[in-house]
Amino acid sequence: MATPAAVTGSKPRPSTSYGPGRRTFRELVGEEMVDIYVGPEEVHFRIHKRILCDRVPYFQKMFTSGFKEGSENAARFPEDDPDSFDMLVDWIYFYNIRGLARMKDSDGNDIITWDPVRFYCLAEKLCLPMVMDNIMDTLRKYHKKMQELPSPDFIYRAYASTSDKSPLRNYCLMTIRYILADLGKDETEEGWPTSEIQKLFKDHDSFASDYITATRDGISGDPRDLPKCFFHVHGEDEPCITNDWNGKRKYYALPQQKHPKKQCLESAGPRASPASPSWSTAAMIGR
């Protein structure tokens, strides 16, 4: 193994003594625990109260403002998805969002390792813009790598579950705009059949309205290639904060180009993302 090069002309100094400095992990997470039960089956999560409240203001208010949950140190979320909450716990402790990857289910069908729609909905519910932006970055990176775009089922669920003007909705909307306006029928009919797109317009009035607005505004192009902050929730004059794997914050200026020119794939047309499986934490394959 190579030895480090000596610093020319420097005089050696005794090594610095150890002393208490930054907060220890024990101080960061605290000792008090809370119990959270998620989903209709009440999947149990036991989490350190201090770090939970520090990371998520929603829980800070819940557990420290005199509510029943605070006196019992327990809360229930029967309508939420346990696997998405598991992703959230990972982020709470490690500031980490697992990368998306493709795998096979028990029937040999392609699935992905976690559900972006459900996780995004949870982050939106808990008012966590950093998590929402990181999900969008992770999703677009995966779709770009795998030559995929949101399937009709993905888009249907996103519009059924997220708020108006949600960046995830916008990503789905621009997918259909790109499919219909920029790509040929032969490239997209199999993954995005007319009947499925028609169902989106029929069942979601907001989708039809959003599509008309986007068309009139002239917004088009491959949504995977738009500027990084295009699908973020922060304002145009606000810094973009994203986390790398070890939790350091990076700042990015919001691009001035709001409506970039049309862009087309150099290779074959995109594929619809795999249909949503029955998600299982045990099925996840790494971070």
N, C-alpha and C positions, 0 to 999 in steps of 0.2 A: 504494500500500500504506500502511495506517495506521501512524503512528509510535507507539511506546509512550509512555504518559503519564508525565510527569515525577513523581518522588516529591517532594511538597510539603515544603519546609523542610529537605530533606536536603542535606548537603554532599558533593560528589562526591569519590570516592577513586580513586587509581590502581588499575588492574586488577591482580589477583593474578598473581604470577609462576608459571609452570609448574614443577612438580617431581614426581619419582616419588611415586606415591601407591598406588592400588589395583593389584592384580595385573594385568599385561597379559594379553592373550589368549594370547600365546606362553607366558607363565608358567603360565597356567591349564591349557593342554592339554599342555604339555611337548613334547619333541622326539622321544622314543622312540615307535616305532609297533609295533602288534601286528597280526597277520593272522588274521582269523576267517573260516571257511568254513562256510556255512550251507546246509542242505538236501541232498538226494541229489545235486544237480548241483554242490554246493560253490560256491555264489555267494560271491565274495570281497569282504570288507569290510576295509579298512585303516583303523585307528582309532588316535588318540593314546592311548598307554597310561595316562598320568596321569589324564586326564579320565575315561576308561573306568573305571578303578579307583576314582576318587573318587566317581563317580555310582552305581556298581553294586558293592556289597560282594562279591557273588558272584565278580566278576572280580578284585577285590582279592585274595581268597584264592587264586584259581586262578593268578594271574600272579606272586604274591610269596611263596608258601609252599613253594617247593621242588618243585612239581609239574613234570611234563614240559613242560606248556604254558608255564610260566615260563621254562624254560631255552631253549625254542625261540621264545618270543614268538609262538606260533601256537596256535589251538584250532579244533576241528571240532565242529559241531552238526548232524549229518546228519538228525536227526529234526525239526528246527525249520523254520519257514517264513521264507524270505528276505525276503518283503515285510513281515512283522511285525518282523523284525530291522531292516529299513530304517527303520521307524517308531521303533524303539527308539534307533537311532543319532541320528535327528533330535532326540529328547528328550534324549539324552546331551549333545549339543552346545548345544542352544538352549532346553532346558526347555520344549519345545513339542510338543503333540500336534495333528496336523492335524485340522481339522474334517471331519466326514462330509458327503458330498454324493452326489447321485444322478447317474448317467451311463448311457450306452448301451454295451453290448458290441458286438462285430462282427456279431452277429446281430440287433441292434436291441432286445435285452432290457434291462430295467432292472437295473442293478447299483449297488452303492455302492463308494466309492473305496478303502476298506480293510476288512479283515475284523475286526470287533470280537472275535469268539470266539478267533481265532488269536492276536491281539495280547494279549488278556487272559490267555490260557494262558501265553504267553511271560513276561509280567510276573509272573504267579503263580509260575512256575518259578524266576525269578530273585529272588523275594522283594522286589518293588518296590511296596509299598502305595500310594505316591503316584501311580504310573502306573496302577495298578488303579483307584483312585478317580477319576482324571481320565478314564479310558476310560469308566467308568460315567456320569460327568457328561456327557461328549460324546455317548454313545449315547442317553441319555434326552432330551437336548436335541434331537438329530436326530429321534428318534421322535415327540417332541411336535410339532415343526415340520412333519413330513411326515405326521402323522396315521397313524403306523404303530405296530405292536407286533411283538415277535419271532414269526417264522413257526415252524411245526412243525419245519422243517429246522434253523433257528437253534437252537431249544430242544434238539433231539436232539443236535446237535453240542456244545452247551454242557455238557449232562449227560454226554456221553461223554468230554469233555476236561478238565474242571475238577475241583477237589477238592470233597469234601463240605463243605457249609455255605458254599460260594463265593457271594459277593454276586451274581455273574452268574447262577448257578443260581437264586438266590432271585428275581431279576428275572424270569427265565423262568417259574418256578413261579407267581409272582403274576400273570403274564400269563394263564396258563391258568385260574387261579382267577377272575380278572376276566372272562374270556371266558365261562366256564361259569356263574358265579354272578350276574353283574351285567348282562350283555348278552343280548339276544334271539338266537334261532337265526338269524333272517333277516339279522341284521347280521354274523354271524360264520361261518356254515356254509361259505361259499365259501373263505375264507382259512384256516380251521381246521376242516376236515372231521372228522367223528366218527372215521373210520378212522385218520386221522393222530394224533389225540389218543389213541386206543386203543393205538396203537403205542408211544407214549411210556410209558404205564402198563405195557405188556407187556414192553418191552425194558429198562426202567430201574427196578429194584426201588426204588432210592433216590427216584426221582421219585414213585412211588406212596406211599411212606412220608412224604415231605415234604408231599405234597398232603393226606394225611389229617391230619397235624399242623397244617398251616395252617388247614384247615377247622375243626378242633376249637378252635383258638386264636381263631377268628373274624376272621382277617386277611383283608381284602378291599380293594377299591377299585382305581382305575386306578394301576398302578405308576409311571406317568410323573409323577403328581401327588403322590407321597409326599414327605416331607421329604428334603432334599438328602443327608443323611448316612445315610438308611435303607439304601442299598446300598453303603456304604463299609466298609472293613475295620478302621478304627480302633475302639478301645473307646469305650464311652459316656462315660467320664471323660477321654478324651484329646482334645486339640485336633485339629480338622480342618484339614489343610494342603492347600491347592490352589494351583496356579500360574496366574497370568494370562499373557498373551502375552510379557511381558518378564521373566518369572522371579521377580517379587515374590511373596512368600508372604502368603496371607490366612488368617485364622483364623476358624472358624465354630464356635459351640457346637452340640453335638448336641441335636436337638430332644427334649423330654421326651415328646412324643406318639408312642408306639411303634406303636400300632395305630389309625390315623386312621379316621374314618367313611368309609363307602362314598362314592365319587364317580363320577359318570357324565359322559360326554362330552356337551357341549351340541350338537355337530354330529353328522354321520353317524358310524356305527361305524368303528372303526379298520380299517386294512388290514394284512395280513401283510407283513412286511418282505421285500424282494426276495430271491430265492434266491441262494445263494452261487455266484459265478462262479469261473472260473479267474483268480486274482488276478495282477496284473502291476504292478510298480512303475512301469513306463512309462505305465500307464493312469491313474495318479493325477492329479488335476486341481487341484492347488494346495493351499495350507495353510490 
